Amino acid sequence: MQTITEVNPDQVHLIAKRERIERVYGRGTRYYIIALEEAWGEYLDLYEKEGKDAFRIMYDNPSMYYLVGKKIDKFTKAWRRKGLTREDFYSIFWETAWKITEAHTFRDDYFLYEKIPQALDSAGIDFVRACLNTDKRKANYDTVSYKDTSSFRFEGEVETMLMIDQCCNGIERAVLTTYLECPNLSYTEIGRIHGINHHQKVKRLIDSALNKIKKSPL
């Protein structure tokens, strides 16, 4: 009589996540992804005893410090001419990192290392927009240039994110951001990341997003 082995859905989900990062990321990045996830497991164990103070484990983790520090540097460089300081972004980004860490679960589709940068971008953009009195025309978009609907040259990363945020819908924004940040990925691979089954749909979304940016009066 054949024995039926019980399937652990959490374990299956974890295997699928690991297989995805094997396809998408290089060995070095995969190491930092897993290292941060393991640190998060230690944080959970300590949280029961220390509460919020347990976040010191994440603060001292090289992967987390790299992710947050990199974003602080980029936003500060892009917006210091508008009077925004490193201290402004430092407090916002570490608070955001703590909130994402606290809300993270084993069943999430993405690892913590993948979620942190996107959350920091959103927090930074919201802060910049608030400082600009939510008037999108005050943002400095003159560092963004384009040649046609399929070939763009972006010189200001933060300004680019603001433009994408203003012009594109949710799925267009997600796909275009991945396309720009990971130029070596194929349309098929980008589709896998965002749950899109056909590479042609990925291409149409990218073309649509770029067209919206081209036609924007900003």
MODELLER restraints for C-alpha pairs under 7 A, 6 or more apart:
rsr = mdl.restraints
at = mdl.atoms
rsr.add(forms.Gaussian(group=physical.xy_distance, feature=features.Distance(at['CA:10:A'], at['CA:107:A']), mean=6.66, stdev=0.5))
rsr.add(forms.Gaussian(group=physical.xy_distance, feature=features.Distance(at['CA:17:A'], at['CA:109:A']), mean=6.93, stdev=0.5))
rsr.add(forms.Gaussian(group=physical.xy_distance, feature=features.Distance(at['CA:21:A'], at['CA:30:A']), mean=6.67, stdev=0.5))
rsr.add(forms.Gaussian(group=physical.xy_distance, feature=features.Distance(at['CA:32:A'], at['CA:63:A']), mean=5.79, stdev=0.5))
rsr.add(forms.Gaussian(group=physical.xy_distance, feature=features.Distance(at['CA:33:A'], at['CA:111:A']), mean=6.93, stdev=0.5))
rsr.add(forms.Gaussian(group=physical.xy_distance, feature=features.Distance(at['CA:33:A'], at['CA:113:A']), mean=5.28, stdev=0.5))
rsr.add(forms.Gaussian(group=physical.xy_distance, feature=features.Distance(at['CA:36:A'], at['CA:63:A']), mean=5.98, stdev=0.5))
rsr.add(forms.Gaussian(group=physical.xy_distance, feature=features.Distance(at['CA:36:A'], at['CA:64:A']), mean=6.91, stdev=0.5))
rsr.add(forms.Gaussian(group=physical.xy_distance, feature=features.Distance(at['CA:36:A'], at['CA:113:A']), mean=6.44, stdev=0.5))
rsr.add(forms.Gaussian(group=physical.xy_distance, feature=features.Distance(at['CA:37:A'], at['CA:111:A']), mean=6.81, stdev=0.5))
rsr.add(forms.Gaussian(group=physical.xy_distance, feature=features.Distance(at['CA:37:A'], at['CA:112:A']), mean=6.34, stdev=0.5))
rsr.add(forms.Gaussian(group=physical.xy_distance, feature=features.Distance(at['CA:39:A'], at['CA:58:A']), mean=6.64, stdev=0.5))
rsr.add(forms.Gaussian(group=physical.xy_distance, feature=features.Distance(at['CA:40:A'], at['CA:58:A']), mean=6.99, stdev=0.5))
rsr.add(forms.Gaussian(group=physical.xy_distance, feature=features.Distance(at['CA:43:A'], at['CA:54:A']), mean=5.90, stdev=0.5))
rsr.add(forms.Gaussian(group=physical.xy_distance, feature=features.Distance(at['CA:43:A'], at['CA:55:A']), mean=6.55, stdev=0.5))
rsr.add(forms.Gaussian(group=physical.xy_distance, feature=features.Distance(at['CA:43:A'], at['CA:57:A']), mean=6.23, stdev=0.5))
rsr.add(forms.Gaussian(group=physical.xy_distance, feature=features.Distance(at['CA:46:A'], at['CA:54:A']), mean=5.72, stdev=0.5))
rsr.add(forms.Gaussian(group=physical.xy_distance, feature=features.Distance(at['CA:47:A'], at['CA:54:A']), mean=5.19, stdev=0.5))
rsr.add(forms.Gaussian(group=physical.xy_distance, feature=features.Distance(at['CA:58:A'], at['CA:64:A']), mean=6.33, stdev=0.5))
rsr.add(forms.Gaussian(group=physical.xy_distance, feature=features.Distance(at['CA:59:A'], at['CA:65:A']), mean=6.33, stdev=0.5))
rsr.add(forms.Gaussian(group=physical.xy_distance, feature=features.Distance(at['CA:67:A'], at['CA:117:A']), mean=6.59, stdev=0.5))
rsr.add(forms.Gaussian(group=physical.xy_distance, feature=features.Distance(at['CA:68:A'], at['CA:93:A']), mean=6.50, stdev=0.5))
rsr.add(forms.Gaussian(group=physical.xy_distance, feature=features.Distance(at['CA:68:A'], at['CA:94:A']), mean=6.92, stdev=0.5))
rsr.add(forms.Gaussian(group=physical.xy_distance, feature=features.Distance(at['CA:72:A'], at['CA:86:A']), mean=6.65, stdev=0.5))
rsr.add(forms.Gaussian(group=physical.xy_distance, feature=features.Distance(at['CA:72:A'], at['CA:89:A']), mean=5.78, stdev=0.5))
rsr.add(forms.Gaussian(group=physical.xy_distance, feature=features.Distance(at['CA:72:A'], at['CA:90:A']), mean=6.11, stdev=0.5))
rsr.add(forms.Gaussian(group=physical.xy_distance, feature=features.Distance(at['CA:75:A'], at['CA:158:A']), mean=6.66, stdev=0.5))
rsr.add(forms.Gaussian(group=physical.xy_distance, feature=features.Distance(at['CA:76:A'], at['CA:84:A']), mean=6.89, stdev=0.5))
rsr.add(forms.Gaussian(group=physical.xy_distance, feature=features.Distance(at['CA:76:A'], at['CA:85:A']), mean=6.15, stdev=0.5))
rsr.add(forms.Gaussian(group=physical.xy_distance, feature=features.Distance(at['CA:76:A'], at['CA:86:A']), mean=5.37, stdev=0.5))
rsr.add(forms.Gaussian(group=physical.xy_distance, feature=features.Distance(at['CA:78:A'], at['CA:158:A']), mean=6.58, stdev=0.5))
rsr.add(forms.Gaussian(group=physical.xy_distance, feature=features.Distance(at['CA:93:A'], at['CA:120:A']), mean=5.83, stdev=0.5))
rsr.add(forms.Gaussian(group=physical.xy_distance, feature=features.Distance(at['CA:96:A'], at['CA:119:A']), mean=6.98, stdev=0.5))
rsr.add(forms.Gaussian(group=physical.xy_distance, feature=features.Distance(at['CA:96:A'], at['CA:120:A']), mean=6.53, stdev=0.5))
rsr.add(forms.Gaussian(group=physical.xy_distance, feature=features.Distance(at['CA:97:A'], at['CA:116:A']), mean=6.24, stdev=0.5))
rsr.add(forms.Gaussian(group=physical.xy_distance, feature=features.Distance(at['CA:100:A'], at['CA:116:A']), mean=6.81, stdev=0.5))
rsr.add(forms.Gaussian(group=physical.xy_distance, feature=features.Distance(at['CA:104:A'], at['CA:112:A']), mean=6.89, stdev=0.5))
rsr.add(forms.Gaussian(group=physical.xy_distance, feature=features.Distance(at['CA:125:A'], at['CA:162:A']), mean=6.60, stdev=0.5))
rsr.add(forms.Gaussian(group=physical.xy_distance, feature=features.Distance(at['CA:132:A'], at['CA:138:A']), mean=6.50, stdev=0.5))
rsr.add(forms.Gaussian(group=physical.xy_distance, feature=features.Distance(at['CA:137:A'], at['CA:218:A']), mean=6.39, stdev=0.5))
rsr.add(forms.Gaussian(group=physical.xy_distance, feature=features.Distance(at['CA:140:A'], at['CA:159:A']), mean=6.59, stdev=0.5))
rsr.add(forms.Gaussian(group=physical.xy_distance, feature=features.Distance(at['CA:141:A'], at['CA:159:A']), mean=5.88, stdev=0.5))
rsr.add(forms.Gaussian(group=physical.xy_distance, feature=features.Distance(at['CA:143:A'], at['CA:155:A']), mean=5.72, stdev=0.5))
rsr.add(forms.Gaussian(group=physical.xy_distance, feature=features.Distance(at['CA:143:A'], at['CA:156:A']), mean=5.67, stdev=0.5))
rsr.add(forms.Gaussian(group=physical.xy_distance, feature=features.Distance(at['CA:144:A'], at['CA:154:A']), mean=5.20, stdev=0.5))
rsr.add(forms.Gaussian(group=physical.xy_distance, feature=features.Distance(at['CA:144:A'], at['CA:155:A']), mean=5.93, stdev=0.5))
rsr.add(forms.Gaussian(group=physical.xy_distance, feature=features.Distance(at['CA:144:A'], at['CA:156:A']), mean=6.43, stdev=0.5))
rsr.add(forms.Gaussian(group=physical.xy_distance, feature=features.Distance(at['CA:144:A'], at['CA:160:A']), mean=6.66, stdev=0.5))
rsr.add(forms.Gaussian(group=physical.xy_distance, feature=features.Distance(at['CA:145:A'], at['CA:152:A']), mean=6.67, stdev=0.5))
rsr.add(forms.Gaussian(group=physical.xy_distance, feature=features.Distance(at['CA:145:A'], at['CA:153:A']), mean=5.84, stdev=0.5))
rsr.add(forms.Gaussian(group=physical.xy_distance, feature=features.Distance(at['CA:145:A'], at['CA:154:A']), mean=6.33, stdev=0.5))
rsr.add(forms.Gaussian(group=physical.xy_distance, feature=features.Distance(at['CA:146:A'], at['CA:152:A']), mean=4.42, stdev=0.5))
rsr.add(forms.Gaussian(group=physical.xy_distance, feature=features.Distance(at['CA:146:A'], at['CA:153:A']), mean=5.74, stdev=0.5))
rsr.add(forms.Gaussian(group=physical.xy_distance, feature=features.Distance(at['CA:149:A'], at['CA:207:A']), mean=6.64, stdev=0.5))
rsr.add(forms.Gaussian(group=physical.xy_distance, feature=features.Distance(at['CA:149:A'], at['CA:210:A']), mean=5.68, stdev=0.5))
rsr.add(forms.Gaussian(group=physical.xy_distance, feature=features.Distance(at['CA:149:A'], at['CA:211:A']), mean=5.52, stdev=0.5))
rsr.add(forms.Gaussian(group=physical.xy_distance, feature=features.Distance(at['CA:149:A'], at['CA:214:A']), mean=6.85, stdev=0.5))
rsr.add(forms.Gaussian(group=physical.xy_distance, feature=features.Distance(at['CA:150:A'], at['CA:207:A']), mean=6.48, stdev=0.5))
rsr.add(forms.Gaussian(group=physical.xy_distance, feature=features.Distance(at['CA:150:A'], at['CA:210:A']), mean=6.86, stdev=0.5))
rsr.add(forms.Gaussian(group=physical.xy_distance, feature=features.Distance(at['CA:154:A'], at['CA:160:A']), mean=6.72, stdev=0.5))
rsr.add(forms.Gaussian(group=physical.xy_distance, feature=features.Distance(at['CA:164:A'], at['CA:173:A']), mean=6.21, stdev=0.5))
rsr.add(forms.Gaussian(group=physical.xy_distance, feature=features.Distance(at['CA:165:A'], at['CA:173:A']), mean=6.66, stdev=0.5))
rsr.add(forms.Gaussian(group=physical.xy_distance, feature=features.Distance(at['CA:167:A'], at['CA:212:A']), mean=6.05, stdev=0.5))
rsr.add(forms.Gaussian(group=physical.xy_distance, feature=features.Distance(at['CA:167:A'], at['CA:213:A']), mean=6.05, stdev=0.5))
rsr.add(forms.Gaussian(group=physical.xy_distance, feature=features.Distance(at['CA:168:A'], at['CA:209:A']), mean=5.77, stdev=0.5))
rsr.add(forms.Gaussian(group=physical.xy_distance, feature=features.Distance(at['CA:168:A'], at['CA:212:A']), mean=6.98, stdev=0.5))
rsr.add(forms.Gaussian(group=physical.xy_distance, feature=features.Distance(at['CA:172:A'], at['CA:205:A']), mean=5.53, stdev=0.5))
rsr.add(forms.Gaussian(group=physical.xy_distance, feature=features.Distance(at['CA:172:A'], at['CA:206:A']), mean=6.55, stdev=0.5))
rsr.add(forms.Gaussian(group=physical.xy_distance, feature=features.Distance(at['CA:172:A'], at['CA:209:A']), mean=5.76, stdev=0.5))
rsr.add(forms.Gaussian(group=physical.xy_distance, feature=features.Distance(at['CA:175:A'], at['CA:206:A']), mean=6.73, stdev=0.5))
rsr.add(forms.Gaussian(group=physical.xy_distance, feature=features.Distance(at['CA:176:A'], at['CA:206:A']), mean=5.51, stdev=0.5))
rsr.add(forms.Gaussian(group=physical.xy_distance, feature=features.Distance(at['CA:176:A'], at['CA:209:A']), mean=6.96, stdev=0.5))
rsr.add(forms.Gaussian(group=physical.xy_distance, feature=features.Distance(at['CA:178:A'], at['CA:190:A']), mean=6.97, stdev=0.5))
rsr.add(forms.Gaussian(group=physical.xy_distance, feature=features.Distance(at['CA:187:A'], at['CA:199:A']), mean=4.99, stdev=0.5))
rsr.add(forms.Gaussian(group=physical.xy_distance, feature=features.Distance(at['CA:187:A'], at['CA:202:A']), mean=5.94, stdev=0.5))
rsr.add(forms.Gaussian(group=physical.xy_distance, feature=features.Distance(at['CA:187:A'], at['CA:203:A']), mean=6.64, stdev=0.5))
rsr.add(forms.Gaussian(group=physical.xy_distance, feature=features.Distance(at['CA:188:A'], at['CA:198:A']), mean=6.77, stdev=0.5))
rsr.add(forms.Gaussian(group=physical.xy_distance, feature=features.Distance(at['CA:188:A'], at['CA:199:A']), mean=4.75, stdev=0.5))
rsr.add(forms.Gaussian(group=physical.xy_distance, feature=features.Distance(at['CA:191:A'], at['CA:197:A']), mean=6.17, stdev=0.5))
rsr.add(forms.Gaussian(group=physical.xy_distance, feature=features.Distance(at['CA:191:A'], at['CA:198:A']), mean=6.82, stdev=0.5))
rsr.add(forms.Gaussian(group=physical.xy_distance, feature=features.Distance(at['CA:191:A'], at['CA:199:A']), mean=6.30, stdev=0.5))
rsr.add(forms.Gaussian(group=physical.xy_distance, feature=features.Distance(at['CA:191:A'], at['CA:202:A']), mean=6.08, stdev=0.5))
